[in-house]
Amino acid sequence: MARLLFERTSRWTQPQAEAMALYLHPDNRTLNDIAPTLGISPQAVNYRLGGGGATRLRMDLQLWEEEKVRELEAAQ
């Protein structure tokens, strides 16, 4: 997971990184939630996230977290 994150984040622009930080927050914020924080439209948020591979990254992180929870539960 660390390699994937490094590979993805090293390509982000500053605006993409700002949008991604909000999008990948554990609260699972929507484009409409993020837009006012950044002072841009939801469409502009979508553009920034799309360029950063947000949907795939969020999905991969969620799967990784679920796997870690299962591992912890199995170890108890």
PDB file of N, H, CA, C and O in Angstrom:
ATOM      1  N   MET A   1       0.835  -1.186   0.000  1.00  0.00           N
ATOM      2  CA  MET A   1       0.000   0.000   0.000  1.00  0.00           C
ATOM      3  C   MET A   1       0.878   1.248   0.000  1.00  0.00           C
ATOM      4  O   MET A   1       0.576   2.230  -0.678  1.00  0.00           O
ATOM      5  N   ALA A   2       1.959   1.201   0.759  1.00  0.00           N
ATOM      6  H   ALA A   2       2.205   0.403   1.310  1.00  0.00           H
ATOM      7  CA  ALA A   2       2.841   2.363   0.825  1.00  0.00           C
ATOM      8  C   ALA A   2       3.429   2.688  -0.548  1.00  0.00           C
ATOM      9  O   ALA A   2       3.550   3.857  -0.916  1.00  0.00           O
ATOM     10  N   ARG A   3       3.788   1.667  -1.290  1.00  0.00           N
ATOM     11  H   ARG A   3       3.691   0.718  -0.991  1.00  0.00           H
ATOM     12  CA  ARG A   3       4.324   1.910  -2.641  1.00  0.00           C
ATOM     13  C   ARG A   3       3.287   2.539  -3.551  1.00  0.00           C
ATOM     14  O   ARG A   3       3.592   3.461  -4.307  1.00  0.00           O
ATOM     15  N   LEU A   4       2.066   2.042  -3.478  1.00  0.00           N
ATOM     16  H   LEU A   4       1.819   1.293  -2.864  1.00  0.00           H
ATOM     17  CA  LEU A   4       0.993   2.601  -4.287  1.00  0.00           C
ATOM     18  C   LEU A   4       0.774   4.070  -3.937  1.00  0.00           C
ATOM     19  O   LEU A   4       0.660   4.918  -4.821  1.00  0.00           O
ATOM     20  N   LEU A   5       0.717   4.358  -2.651  1.00  0.00           N
ATOM     21  H   LEU A   5       0.810   3.669  -1.932  1.00  0.00           H
ATOM     22  CA  LEU A   5       0.516   5.744  -2.234  1.00  0.00           C
ATOM     23  C   LEU A   5       1.646   6.647  -2.694  1.00  0.00           C
ATOM     24  O   LEU A   5       1.404   7.751  -3.182  1.00  0.00           O
ATOM     25  N   PHE A   6       2.868   6.187  -2.543  1.00  0.00           N
ATOM     26  H   PHE A   6       3.065   5.291  -2.146  1.00  0.00           H
ATOM     27  CA  PHE A   6       4.006   6.993  -2.981  1.00  0.00           C
ATOM     28  C   PHE A   6       3.948   7.230  -4.477  1.00  0.00           C
ATOM     29  O   PHE A   6       4.157   8.351  -4.942  1.00  0.00           O
ATOM     30  N   GLU A   7       3.665   6.181  -5.229  1.00  0.00           N
ATOM     31  H   GLU A   7       3.496   5.271  -4.851  1.00  0.00           H
ATOM     32  CA  GLU A   7       3.614   6.299  -6.689  1.00  0.00           C
ATOM     33  C   GLU A   7       2.546   7.304  -7.117  1.00  0.00           C
ATOM     34  O   GLU A   7       2.778   8.124  -8.005  1.00  0.00           O
ATOM     35  N   ARG A   8       1.388   7.236  -6.487  1.00  0.00           N
ATOM     36  H   ARG A   8       1.200   6.570  -5.766  1.00  0.00           H
ATOM     37  CA  ARG A   8       0.302   8.149  -6.846  1.00  0.00           C
ATOM     38  C   ARG A   8       0.574   9.579  -6.383  1.00  0.00           C
ATOM     39  O   ARG A   8       0.447  10.524  -7.161  1.00  0.00           O
ATOM     40  N   THR A   9       0.945   9.730  -5.127  1.00  0.00           N
ATOM     41  H   THR A   9       1.049   8.962  -4.494  1.00  0.00           H
ATOM     42  CA  THR A   9       1.071  11.074  -4.562  1.00  0.00           C
ATOM     43  C   THR A   9       2.230  11.857  -5.158  1.00  0.00           C
ATOM     44  O   THR A   9       2.190  13.087  -5.185  1.00  0.00           O
ATOM     45  N   SER A  10       3.241  11.186  -5.627  1.00  0.00           N
ATOM     46  H   SER A  10       3.274  10.187  -5.605  1.00  0.00           H
ATOM     47  CA  SER A  10       4.386  11.907  -6.190  1.00  0.00           C
ATOM     48  C   SER A  10       4.041  12.605  -7.502  1.00  0.00           C
ATOM     49  O   SER A  10       4.801  13.456  -7.965  1.00  0.00           O
ATOM     50  N   ARG A  11       2.925  12.264  -8.097  1.00  0.00           N
ATOM     51  H   ARG A  11       2.307  11.573  -7.722  1.00  0.00           H
ATOM     52  CA  ARG A  11       2.497  12.876  -9.366  1.00  0.00           C
ATOM     53  C   ARG A  11       1.454  13.982  -9.188  1.00  0.00           C
ATOM     54  O   ARG A  11       1.154  14.704 -10.139  1.00  0.00           O
ATOM     55  N   TRP A  12       0.906  14.118  -7.996  1.00  0.00           N
ATOM     56  H   TRP A  12       1.150  13.531  -7.224  1.00  0.00           H
ATOM     57  CA  TRP A  12      -0.157  15.096  -7.793  1.00  0.00           C
ATOM     58  C   TRP A  12       0.366  16.520  -7.815  1.00  0.00           C
ATOM     59  O   TRP A  12       1.477  16.805  -7.367  1.00  0.00           O
ATOM     60  N   THR A  13      -0.464  17.407  -8.351  1.00  0.00           N
ATOM     61  H   THR A  13      -1.366  17.175  -8.716  1.00  0.00           H
ATOM     62  CA  THR A  13      -0.194  18.830  -8.223  1.00  0.00           C
ATOM     63  C   THR A  13      -0.665  19.261  -6.837  1.00  0.00           C
ATOM     64  O   THR A  13      -1.341  18.501  -6.143  1.00  0.00           O
ATOM     65  N   GLN A  14      -0.313  20.464  -6.441  1.00  0.00           N
ATOM     66  H   GLN A  14       0.236  21.081  -7.004  1.00  0.00           H
ATOM     67  CA  GLN A  14      -0.765  20.970  -5.148  1.00  0.00           C
ATOM     68  C   GLN A  14      -2.301  21.000  -5.069  1.00  0.00           C
ATOM     69  O   GLN A  14      -2.859  20.548  -4.069  1.00  0.00           O
ATOM     70  N   PRO A  15      -3.000  21.517  -6.091  1.00  0.00           N
ATOM     71  CA  PRO A  15      -4.468  21.497  -6.043  1.00  0.00           C
ATOM     72  C   PRO A  15      -5.047  20.079  -5.958  1.00  0.00           C
ATOM     73  O   PRO A  15      -6.035  19.853  -5.259  1.00  0.00           O
ATOM     74  N   GLN A  16      -4.439  19.134  -6.665  1.00  0.00           N
ATOM     75  H   GLN A  16      -3.637  19.318  -7.233  1.00  0.00           H
ATOM     76  CA  GLN A  16      -4.909  17.752  -6.578  1.00  0.00           C
ATOM     77  C   GLN A  16      -4.689  17.199  -5.171  1.00  0.00           C
ATOM     78  O   GLN A  16      -5.559  16.518  -4.629  1.00  0.00           O
ATOM     79  N   ALA A  17      -3.547  17.484  -4.589  1.00  0.00           N
ATOM     80  H   ALA A  17      -2.840  18.037  -5.029  1.00  0.00           H
ATOM     81  CA  ALA A  17      -3.246  16.991  -3.243  1.00  0.00           C
ATOM     82  C   ALA A  17      -4.232  17.546  -2.221  1.00  0.00           C
ATOM     83  O   ALA A  17      -4.661  16.825  -1.321  1.00  0.00           O
ATOM     84  N   GLU A  18      -4.593  18.813  -2.352  1.00  0.00           N
ATOM     85  H   GLU A  18      -4.245  19.399  -3.083  1.00  0.00           H
ATOM     86  CA  GLU A  18      -5.574  19.411  -1.428  1.00  0.00           C
ATOM     87  C   GLU A  18      -6.922  18.721  -1.549  1.00  0.00           C
ATOM     88  O   GLU A  18      -7.550  18.391  -0.542  1.00  0.00           O
ATOM     89  N   ALA A  19      -7.364  18.504  -2.776  1.00  0.00           N
ATOM     90  H   ALA A  19      -6.854  18.771  -3.593  1.00  0.00           H
ATOM     91  CA  ALA A  19      -8.655  17.845  -2.999  1.00  0.00           C
ATOM     92  C   ALA A  19      -8.610  16.393  -2.514  1.00  0.00           C
ATOM     93  O   ALA A  19      -9.558  15.906  -1.899  1.00  0.00           O
ATOM     94  N   MET A  20      -7.507  15.718  -2.796  1.00  0.00           N
ATOM     95  H   MET A  20      -6.737  16.114  -3.296  1.00  0.00           H
ATOM     96  CA  MET A  20      -7.383  14.317  -2.389  1.00  0.00           C
ATOM     97  C   MET A  20      -7.360  14.167  -0.872  1.00  0.00           C
ATOM     98  O   MET A  20      -7.946  13.226  -0.335  1.00  0.00           O
ATOM     99  N   ALA A  21      -6.699  15.073  -0.185  1.00  0.00           N
ATOM    100  H   ALA A  21      -6.223  15.837  -0.621  1.00  0.00           H
ATOM    101  CA  ALA A  21      -6.648  14.997   1.279  1.00  0.00           C
ATOM    102  C   ALA A  21      -8.058  15.056   1.860  1.00  0.00           C
ATOM    103  O   ALA A  21      -8.366  14.351   2.821  1.00  0.00           O
ATOM    104  N   LEU A  22      -8.898  15.882   1.288  1.00  0.00           N
ATOM    105  H   LEU A  22      -8.647  16.455   0.507  1.00  0.00           H
ATOM    106  CA  LEU A  22     -10.278  15.984   1.761  1.00  0.00           C
ATOM    107  C   LEU A  22     -11.094  14.768   1.326  1.00  0.00           C
ATOM    108  O   LEU A  22     -11.902  14.255   2.099  1.00  0.00           O
ATOM    109  N   TYR A  23     -10.889  14.312   0.112  1.00  0.00           N
ATOM    110  H   TYR A  23     -10.232  14.729  -0.516  1.00  0.00           H
ATOM    111  CA  TYR A  23     -11.646  13.181  -0.424  1.00  0.00           C
ATOM    112  C   TYR A  23     -11.318  11.869   0.294  1.00  0.00           C
ATOM    113  O   TYR A  23     -12.201  11.039   0.508  1.00  0.00           O
ATOM    114  N   LEU A  24     -10.063  11.687   0.659  1.00  0.00           N
ATOM    115  H   LEU A  24      -9.345  12.361   0.485  1.00  0.00           H
ATOM    116  CA  LEU A  24      -9.646  10.446   1.295  1.00  0.00           C
ATOM    117  C   LEU A  24      -9.820  10.460   2.805  1.00  0.00           C
ATOM    118  O   LEU A  24      -9.450   9.501   3.482  1.00  0.00           O
ATOM    119  N   HIS A  25     -10.373  11.525   3.329  1.00  0.00           N
ATOM    120  H   HIS A  25     -10.673  12.304   2.778  1.00  0.00           H
ATOM    121  CA  HIS A  25     -10.647  11.620   4.764  1.00  0.00           C
ATOM    122  C   HIS A  25     -11.591  10.486   5.161  1.00  0.00           C
ATOM    123  O   HIS A  25     -12.463  10.118   4.374  1.00  0.00           O
ATOM    124  N   PRO A  26     -11.441   9.929   6.348  1.00  0.00           N
ATOM    125  CA  PRO A  26     -12.293   8.799   6.768  1.00  0.00           C
ATOM    126  C   PRO A  26     -13.801   9.090   6.760  1.00  0.00           C
ATOM    127  O   PRO A  26     -14.601   8.155   6.780  1.00  0.00           O
ATOM    128  N   ASP A  27     -14.194  10.343   6.732  1.00  0.00           N
ATOM    129  H   ASP A  27     -13.543  11.103   6.716  1.00  0.00           H
ATOM    130  CA  ASP A  27     -15.620  10.682   6.704  1.00  0.00           C
ATOM    131  C   ASP A  27     -16.262  10.428   5.342  1.00  0.00           C
ATOM    132  O   ASP A  27     -17.472  10.600   5.195  1.00  0.00           O
ATOM    133  N   ASN A  28     -15.474  10.020   4.342  1.00  0.00           N
ATOM    134  H   ASN A  28     -14.491   9.880   4.462  1.00  0.00           H
ATOM    135  CA  ASN A  28     -15.988   9.773   2.988  1.00  0.00           C
ATOM    136  C   ASN A  28     -16.779  10.960   2.455  1.00  0.00           C
ATOM    137  O   ASN A  28     -17.945  10.831   2.083  1.00  0.00           O
ATOM    138  N   ARG A  29     -16.143  12.083   2.426  1.00  0.00           N
ATOM    139  H   ARG A  29     -15.195  12.187   2.729  1.00  0.00           H
ATOM    140  CA  ARG A  29     -16.792  13.310   1.961  1.00  0.00           C
ATOM    141  C   ARG A  29     -17.133  13.237   0.478  1.00  0.00           C
ATOM    142  O   ARG A  29     -16.471  12.554  -0.304  1.00  0.00           O
ATOM    143  N   THR A  30     -18.188  13.964   0.118  1.00  0.00           N
ATOM    144  H   THR A  30     -18.726  14.519   0.754  1.00  0.00           H
ATOM    145  CA  THR A  30     -18.627  14.022  -1.271  1.00  0.00           C
ATOM    146  C   THR A  30     -18.022  15.242  -1.950  1.00  0.00           C
ATOM    147  O   THR A  30     -17.424  16.103  -1.303  1.00  0.00           O
ATOM    148  N   LEU A  31     -18.189  15.298  -3.258  1.00  0.00           N
ATOM    149  H   LEU A  31     -18.674  14.599  -3.783  1.00  0.00           H
ATOM    150  CA  LEU A  31     -17.713  16.464  -4.014  1.00  0.00           C
ATOM    151  C   LEU A  31     -18.386  17.737  -3.528  1.00  0.00           C
ATOM    152  O   LEU A  31     -17.758  18.793  -3.450  1.00  0.00           O
ATOM    153  N   ASN A  32     -19.676  17.628  -3.200  1.00  0.00           N
ATOM    154  H   ASN A  32     -20.186  16.770  -3.263  1.00  0.00           H
ATOM    155  CA  ASN A  32     -20.412  18.795  -2.700  1.00  0.00           C
ATOM    156  C   ASN A  32     -19.922  19.235  -1.328  1.00  0.00           C
ATOM    157  O   ASN A  32     -20.018  20.415  -0.991  1.00  0.00           O
ATOM    158  N   ASP A  33     -19.401  18.312  -0.534  1.00  0.00           N
ATOM    159  H   ASP A  33     -19.323  17.353  -0.808  1.00  0.00           H
ATOM    160  CA  ASP A  33     -18.829  18.663   0.771  1.00  0.00           C
ATOM    161  C   ASP A  33     -17.483  19.355   0.607  1.00  0.00           C
ATOM    162  O   ASP A  33     -17.166  20.296   1.335  1.00  0.00           O
ATOM    163  N   ILE A  34     -16.702  18.889  -0.346  1.00  0.00           N
ATOM    164  H   ILE A  34     -16.960  18.125  -0.938  1.00  0.00           H
ATOM    165  CA  ILE A  34     -15.334  19.371  -0.536  1.00  0.00           C
ATOM    166  C   ILE A  34     -15.295  20.735  -1.225  1.00  0.00           C
ATOM    167  O   ILE A  34     -14.470  21.582  -0.881  1.00  0.00           O
ATOM    168  N   ALA A  35     -16.172  20.946  -2.181  1.00  0.00           N
ATOM    169  H   ALA A  35     -16.842  20.258  -2.460  1.00  0.00           H
ATOM    170  CA  ALA A  35     -16.140  22.161  -3.006  1.00  0.00           C
ATOM    171  C   ALA A  35     -16.093  23.465  -2.200  1.00  0.00           C
ATOM    172  O   ALA A  35     -15.240  24.305  -2.484  1.00  0.00           O
ATOM    173  N   PRO A  36     -16.972  23.674  -1.205  1.00  0.00           N
ATOM    174  CA  PRO A  36     -16.923  24.936  -0.461  1.00  0.00           C
ATOM    175  C   PRO A  36     -15.609  25.129   0.304  1.00  0.00           C
ATOM    176  O   PRO A  36     -15.113  26.249   0.436  1.00  0.00           O
ATOM    177  N   THR A  37     -15.070  24.048   0.793  1.00  0.00           N
ATOM    178  H   THR A  37     -15.472  23.139   0.687  1.00  0.00           H
ATOM    179  CA  THR A  37     -13.803  24.131   1.532  1.00  0.00           C
ATOM    180  C   THR A  37     -12.691  24.650   0.634  1.00  0.00           C
ATOM    181  O   THR A  37     -11.853  25.441   1.067  1.00  0.00           O
ATOM    182  N   LEU A  38     -12.684  24.205  -0.616  1.00  0.00           N
ATOM    183  H   LEU A  38     -13.365  23.563  -0.968  1.00  0.00           H
ATOM    184  CA  LEU A  38     -11.659  24.627  -1.566  1.00  0.00           C
ATOM    185  C   LEU A  38     -12.036  25.892  -2.317  1.00  0.00           C
ATOM    186  O   LEU A  38     -11.200  26.488  -2.997  1.00  0.00           O
ATOM    187  N   GLY A  39     -13.295  26.305  -2.196  1.00  0.00           N
ATOM    188  H   GLY A  39     -13.974  25.822  -1.644  1.00  0.00           H
ATOM    189  CA  GLY A  39     -13.752  27.506  -2.894  1.00  0.00           C
ATOM    190  C   GLY A  39     -13.884  27.315  -4.387  1.00  0.00           C
ATOM    191  O   GLY A  39     -13.685  28.249  -5.165  1.00  0.00           O
ATOM    192  N   ILE A  40     -14.226  26.086  -4.789  1.00  0.00           N
ATOM    193  H   ILE A  40     -14.388  25.328  -4.158  1.00  0.00           H
ATOM    194  CA  ILE A  40     -14.406  25.772  -6.202  1.00  0.00           C
ATOM    195  C   ILE A  40     -15.702  24.986  -6.369  1.00  0.00           C
ATOM    196  O   ILE A  40     -16.334  24.600  -5.386  1.00  0.00           O
ATOM    197  N   SER A  41     -16.088  24.754  -7.607  1.00  0.00           N
ATOM    198  H   SER A  41     -15.574  25.067  -8.406  1.00  0.00           H
ATOM    199  CA  SER A  41     -17.320  24.004  -7.875  1.00  0.00           C
ATOM    200  C   SER A  41     -17.096  22.510  -7.680  1.00  0.00           C
ATOM    201  O   SER A  41     -15.959  22.040  -7.721  1.00  0.00           O
ATOM    202  N   PRO A  42     -18.188  21.757  -7.466  1.00  0.00           N
ATOM    203  CA  PRO A  42     -18.051  20.298  -7.403  1.00  0.00           C
ATOM    204  C   PRO A  42     -17.438  19.720  -8.682  1.00  0.00           C
ATOM    205  O   PRO A  42     -16.709  18.730  -8.632  1.00  0.00           O
ATOM    206  N   GLN A  43     -17.737  20.341  -9.827  1.00  0.00           N
ATOM    207  H   GLN A  43     -18.329  21.146  -9.868  1.00  0.00           H
ATOM    208  CA  GLN A  43     -17.168  19.876 -11.087  1.00  0.00           C
ATOM    209  C   GLN A  43     -15.648  20.052 -11.106  1.00  0.00           C
ATOM    210  O   GLN A  43     -14.924  19.200 -11.621  1.00  0.00           O
ATOM    211  N   ALA A  44     -15.175  21.161 -10.542  1.00  0.00           N
ATOM    212  H   ALA A  44     -15.763  21.853 -10.123  1.00  0.00           H
ATOM    213  CA  ALA A  44     -13.732  21.400 -10.476  1.00  0.00           C
ATOM    214  C   ALA A  44     -13.070  20.410  -9.512  1.00  0.00           C
ATOM    215  O   ALA A  44     -11.953  19.950  -9.752  1.00  0.00           O
ATOM    216  N   VAL A  45     -13.770  20.088  -8.419  1.00  0.00           N
ATOM    217  H   VAL A  45     -14.677  20.461  -8.224  1.00  0.00           H
ATOM    218  CA  VAL A  45     -13.256  19.069  -7.493  1.00  0.00           C
ATOM    219  C   VAL A  45     -13.134  17.744  -8.227  1.00  0.00           C
ATOM    220  O   VAL A  45     -12.117  17.061  -8.111  1.00  0.00           O
ATOM    221  N   ASN A  46     -14.158  17.378  -8.980  1.00  0.00           N
ATOM    222  H   ASN A  46     -14.985  17.934  -9.074  1.00  0.00           H
ATOM    223  CA  ASN A  46     -14.154  16.136  -9.739  1.00  0.00           C
ATOM    224  C   ASN A  46     -12.982  16.095 -10.718  1.00  0.00           C
ATOM    225  O   ASN A  46     -12.339  15.057 -10.874  1.00  0.00           O
ATOM    226  N   TYR A  47     -12.709  17.199 -11.364  1.00  0.00           N
ATOM    227  H   TYR A  47     -13.231  18.042 -11.238  1.00  0.00           H
ATOM    228  CA  TYR A  47     -11.597  17.276 -12.304  1.00  0.00           C
ATOM    229  C   TYR A  47     -10.266  17.025 -11.587  1.00  0.00           C
ATOM    230  O   TYR A  47      -9.428  16.264 -12.070  1.00  0.00           O
ATOM    231  N   ARG A  48     -10.084  17.668 -10.438  1.00  0.00           N
ATOM    232  H   ARG A  48     -10.765  18.286 -10.046  1.00  0.00           H
ATOM    233  CA  ARG A  48      -8.847  17.480  -9.672  1.00  0.00           C
ATOM    234  C   ARG A  48      -8.704  16.040  -9.193  1.00  0.00           C
ATOM    235  O   ARG A  48      -7.622  15.458  -9.263  1.00  0.00           O
ATOM    236  N   LEU A  49      -9.793  15.480  -8.710  1.00  0.00           N
ATOM    237  H   LEU A  49     -10.672  15.953  -8.653  1.00  0.00           H
ATOM    238  CA  LEU A  49      -9.747  14.107  -8.194  1.00  0.00           C
ATOM    239  C   LEU A  49      -9.522  13.095  -9.307  1.00  0.00           C
ATOM    240  O   LEU A  49      -8.785  12.123  -9.135  1.00  0.00           O
ATOM    241  N   GLY A  50     -10.156  13.327 -10.441  1.00  0.00           N
ATOM    242  H   GLY A  50     -10.754  14.117 -10.580  1.00  0.00           H
ATOM    243  CA  GLY A  50      -9.996  12.414 -11.570  1.00  0.00           C
ATOM    244  C   GLY A  50      -8.554  12.331 -12.024  1.00  0.00           C
ATOM    245  O   GLY A  50      -8.055  11.248 -12.331  1.00  0.00           O
ATOM    246  N   GLY A  51      -7.890  13.458 -12.067  1.00  0.00           N
ATOM    247  H   GLY A  51      -8.295  14.337 -11.818  1.00  0.00           H
ATOM    248  CA  GLY A  51      -6.487  13.480 -12.464  1.00  0.00           C
ATOM    249  C   GLY A  51      -5.578  12.797 -11.460  1.00  0.00           C
ATOM    250  O   GLY A  51      -4.480  12.359 -11.802  1.00  0.00           O
ATOM    251  N   GLY A  52      -6.036  12.707 -10.224  1.00  0.00           N
ATOM    252  H   GLY A  52      -6.929  13.062  -9.946  1.00  0.00           H
ATOM    253  CA  GLY A  52      -5.233  12.072  -9.180  1.00  0.00           C
ATOM    254  C   GLY A  52      -5.560  10.612  -8.950  1.00  0.00           C
ATOM    255  O   GLY A  52      -4.950   9.970  -8.095  1.00  0.00           O
ATOM    256  N   GLY A  53      -6.520  10.070  -9.703  1.00  0.00           N
ATOM    257  H   GLY A  53      -7.016  10.592 -10.398  1.00  0.00           H
ATOM    258  CA  GLY A  53      -6.889   8.664  -9.539  1.00  0.00           C
ATOM    259  C   GLY A  53      -7.637   8.394  -8.249  1.00  0.00           C
ATOM    260  O   GLY A  53      -7.454   7.343  -7.634  1.00  0.00           O
ATOM    261  N   ALA A  54      -8.479   9.333  -7.829  1.00  0.00           N
ATOM    262  H   ALA A  54      -8.627  10.187  -8.328  1.00  0.00           H
ATOM    263  CA  ALA A  54      -9.129   9.281  -6.524  1.00  0.00           C
ATOM    264  C   ALA A  54     -10.037   8.074  -6.313  1.00  0.00           C
ATOM    265  O   ALA A  54      -9.973   7.424  -5.270  1.00  0.00           O
ATOM    266  N   THR A  55     -10.863   7.779  -7.274  1.00  0.00           N
ATOM    267  H   THR A  55     -10.915   8.308  -8.122  1.00  0.00           H
ATOM    268  CA  THR A  55     -11.837   6.702  -7.089  1.00  0.00           C
ATOM    269  C   THR A  55     -11.137   5.375  -6.840  1.00  0.00           C
ATOM    270  O   THR A  55     -11.496   4.641  -5.919  1.00  0.00           O
ATOM    271  N   ARG A  56     -10.158   5.074  -7.645  1.00  0.00           N
ATOM    272  H   ARG A  56      -9.867   5.670  -8.393  1.00  0.00           H
ATOM    273  CA  ARG A  56      -9.426   3.811  -7.487  1.00  0.00           C
ATOM    274  C   ARG A  56      -8.644   3.791  -6.174  1.00  0.00           C
ATOM    275  O   ARG A  56      -8.597   2.771  -5.485  1.00  0.00           O
ATOM    276  N   LEU A  57      -8.040   4.915  -5.840  1.00  0.00           N
ATOM    277  H   LEU A  57      -8.078   5.743  -6.399  1.00  0.00           H
ATOM    278  CA  LEU A  57      -7.252   4.978  -4.617  1.00  0.00           C
ATOM    279  C   LEU A  57      -8.139   4.812  -3.388  1.00  0.00           C
ATOM    280  O   LEU A  57      -7.774   4.098  -2.454  1.00  0.00           O
ATOM    281  N   ARG A  58      -9.299   5.463  -3.380  1.00  0.00           N
ATOM    282  H   ARG A  58      -9.595   6.043  -4.139  1.00  0.00           H
ATOM    283  CA  ARG A  58     -10.217   5.330  -2.245  1.00  0.00           C
ATOM    284  C   ARG A  58     -10.653   3.873  -2.094  1.00  0.00           C
ATOM    285  O   ARG A  58     -10.701   3.343  -0.984  1.00  0.00           O
ATOM    286  N   MET A  59     -10.966   3.238  -3.214  1.00  0.00           N
ATOM    287  H   MET A  59     -10.926   3.670  -4.116  1.00  0.00           H
ATOM    288  CA  MET A  59     -11.394   1.845  -3.183  1.00  0.00           C
ATOM    289  C   MET A  59     -10.266   0.947  -2.661  1.00  0.00           C
ATOM    290  O   MET A  59     -10.501   0.079  -1.820  1.00  0.00           O
ATOM    291  N   ASP A  60      -9.055   1.155  -3.156  1.00  0.00           N
ATOM    292  H   ASP A  60      -8.864   1.860  -3.839  1.00  0.00           H
ATOM    293  CA  ASP A  60      -7.918   0.349  -2.702  1.00  0.00           C
ATOM    294  C   ASP A  60      -7.656   0.538  -1.215  1.00  0.00           C
ATOM    295  O   ASP A  60      -7.371  -0.429  -0.508  1.00  0.00           O
ATOM    296  N   LEU A  61      -7.750   1.766  -0.736  1.00  0.00           N
ATOM    297  H   LEU A  61      -7.981   2.552  -1.310  1.00  0.00           H
ATOM    298  CA  LEU A  61      -7.544   2.026   0.687  1.00  0.00           C
ATOM    299  C   LEU A  61      -8.613   1.359   1.539  1.00  0.00           C
ATOM    300  O   LEU A  61      -8.305   0.803   2.593  1.00  0.00           O
ATOM    301  N   GLN A  62      -9.854   1.407   1.101  1.00  0.00           N
ATOM    302  H   GLN A  62     -10.104   1.859   0.244  1.00  0.00           H
ATOM    303  CA  GLN A  62     -10.932   0.773   1.852  1.00  0.00           C
ATOM    304  C   GLN A  62     -10.735  -0.739   1.917  1.00  0.00           C
ATOM    305  O   GLN A  62     -10.935  -1.346   2.969  1.00  0.00           O
ATOM    306  N   LEU A  63     -10.345  -1.347   0.800  1.00  0.00           N
ATOM    307  H   LEU A  63     -10.183  -0.854  -0.054  1.00  0.00           H
ATOM    308  CA  LEU A  63     -10.091  -2.789   0.792  1.00  0.00           C
ATOM    309  C   LEU A  63      -8.932  -3.148   1.714  1.00  0.00           C
ATOM    310  O   LEU A  63      -8.992  -4.146   2.432  1.00  0.00           O
ATOM    311  N   TRP A  64      -7.887  -2.343   1.696  1.00  0.00           N
ATOM    312  H   TRP A  64      -7.838  -1.532   1.112  1.00  0.00           H
ATOM    313  CA  TRP A  64      -6.732  -2.577   2.559  1.00  0.00           C
ATOM    314  C   TRP A  64      -7.120  -2.467   4.031  1.00  0.00           C
ATOM    315  O   TRP A  64      -6.716  -3.291   4.850  1.00  0.00           O
ATOM    316  N   GLU A  65      -7.913  -1.437   4.362  1.00  0.00           N
ATOM    317  H   GLU A  65      -8.242  -0.767   3.696  1.00  0.00           H
ATOM    318  CA  GLU A  65      -8.359  -1.263   5.743  1.00  0.00           C
ATOM    319  C   GLU A  65      -9.210  -2.448   6.197  1.00  0.00           C
ATOM    320  O   GLU A  65      -9.041  -2.937   7.314  1.00  0.00           O
ATOM    321  N   GLU A  66     -10.113  -2.910   5.349  1.00  0.00           N
ATOM    322  H   GLU A  66     -10.250  -2.512   4.441  1.00  0.00           H
ATOM    323  CA  GLU A  66     -10.955  -4.058   5.691  1.00  0.00           C
ATOM    324  C   GLU A  66     -10.110  -5.303   5.926  1.00  0.00           C
ATOM    325  O   GLU A  66     -10.384  -6.082   6.839  1.00  0.00           O
ATOM    326  N   GLU A  67      -9.089  -5.488   5.106  1.00  0.00           N
ATOM    327  H   GLU A  67      -8.866  -4.856   4.364  1.00  0.00           H
ATOM    328  CA  GLU A  67      -8.203  -6.638   5.272  1.00  0.00           C
ATOM    329  C   GLU A  67      -7.455  -6.557   6.599  1.00  0.00           C
ATOM    330  O   GLU A  67      -7.307  -7.566   7.288  1.00  0.00           O
ATOM    331  N   LYS A  68      -6.988  -5.375   6.958  1.00  0.00           N
ATOM    332  H   LYS A  68      -7.108  -4.556   6.398  1.00  0.00           H
ATOM    333  CA  LYS A  68      -6.265  -5.202   8.226  1.00  0.00           C
ATOM    334  C   LYS A  68      -7.185  -5.446   9.420  1.00  0.00           C
ATOM    335  O   LYS A  68      -6.749  -6.010  10.424  1.00  0.00           O
ATOM    336  N   VAL A  69      -8.426  -5.039   9.330  1.00  0.00           N
ATOM    337  H   VAL A  69      -8.780  -4.581   8.515  1.00  0.00           H
ATOM    338  CA  VAL A  69      -9.389  -5.282  10.404  1.00  0.00           C
ATOM    339  C   VAL A  69      -9.604  -6.785  10.563  1.00  0.00           C
ATOM    340  O   VAL A  69      -9.612  -7.300  11.681  1.00  0.00           O
ATOM    341  N   ARG A  70      -9.778  -7.483   9.448  1.00  0.00           N
ATOM    342  H   ARG A  70      -9.771  -7.065   8.540  1.00  0.00           H
ATOM    343  CA  ARG A  70      -9.951  -8.947   9.509  1.00  0.00           C
ATOM    344  C   ARG A  70      -8.733  -9.615  10.138  1.00  0.00           C
ATOM    345  O   ARG A  70      -8.876 -10.534  10.945  1.00  0.00           O
ATOM    346  N   GLU A  71      -7.555  -9.166   9.780  1.00  0.00           N
ATOM    347  H   GLU A  71      -7.438  -8.420   9.124  1.00  0.00           H
ATOM    348  CA  GLU A  71      -6.331  -9.738  10.346  1.00  0.00           C
ATOM    349  C   GLU A  71      -6.264  -9.510  11.841  1.00  0.00           C
ATOM    350  O   GLU A  71      -5.891 -10.414  12.590  1.00  0.00           O
ATOM    351  N   LEU A  72      -6.620  -8.314  12.286  1.00  0.00           N
ATOM    352  H   LEU A  72      -6.922  -7.580  11.678  1.00  0.00           H
ATOM    353  CA  LEU A  72      -6.617  -8.008  13.716  1.00  0.00           C
ATOM    354  C   LEU A  72      -7.643  -8.851  14.477  1.00  0.00           C
ATOM    355  O   LEU A  72      -7.366  -9.348  15.568  1.00  0.00           O
ATOM    356  N   GLU A  73      -8.828  -9.004  13.886  1.00  0.00           N
ATOM    357  H   GLU A  73      -9.053  -8.600  12.999  1.00  0.00           H
ATOM    358  CA  GLU A  73      -9.865  -9.805  14.526  1.00  0.00           C
ATOM    359  C   GLU A  73      -9.452 -11.269  14.603  1.00  0.00           C
ATOM    360  O   GLU A  73      -9.728 -11.942  15.597  1.00  0.00           O
ATOM    361  N   ALA A  74      -8.796 -11.762  13.568  1.00  0.00           N
ATOM    362  H   ALA A  74      -8.572 -11.216  12.761  1.00  0.00           H
ATOM    363  CA  ALA A  74      -8.357 -13.161  13.564  1.00  0.00           C
ATOM    364  C   ALA A  74      -7.242 -13.410  14.582  1.00  0.00           C
ATOM    365  O   ALA A  74      -7.108 -14.516  15.104  1.00  0.00           O
ATOM    366  N   ALA A  75      -6.459 -12.395  14.853  1.00  0.00           N
ATOM    367  H   ALA A  75      -6.568 -11.497  14.429  1.00  0.00           H
ATOM    368  CA  ALA A  75      -5.333 -12.527  15.797  1.00  0.00           C
ATOM    369  C   ALA A  75      -5.801 -12.511  17.256  1.00  0.00           C
ATOM    370  O   ALA A  75      -5.049 -12.888  18.155  1.00  0.00           O
ATOM    371  N   GLN A  76      -7.014 -12.085  17.484  1.00  0.00           N
ATOM    372  H   GLN A  76      -7.626 -11.779  16.754  1.00  0.00           H
ATOM    373  CA  GLN A  76      -7.508 -11.976  18.877  1.00  0.00           C
ATOM    374  C   GLN A  76      -8.093 -13.234  19.373  1.00  0.00           C
ATOM    375  O   GLN A  76      -8.546 -13.296  20.516  1.00  0.00           O
TER     376      GLN A  76
END
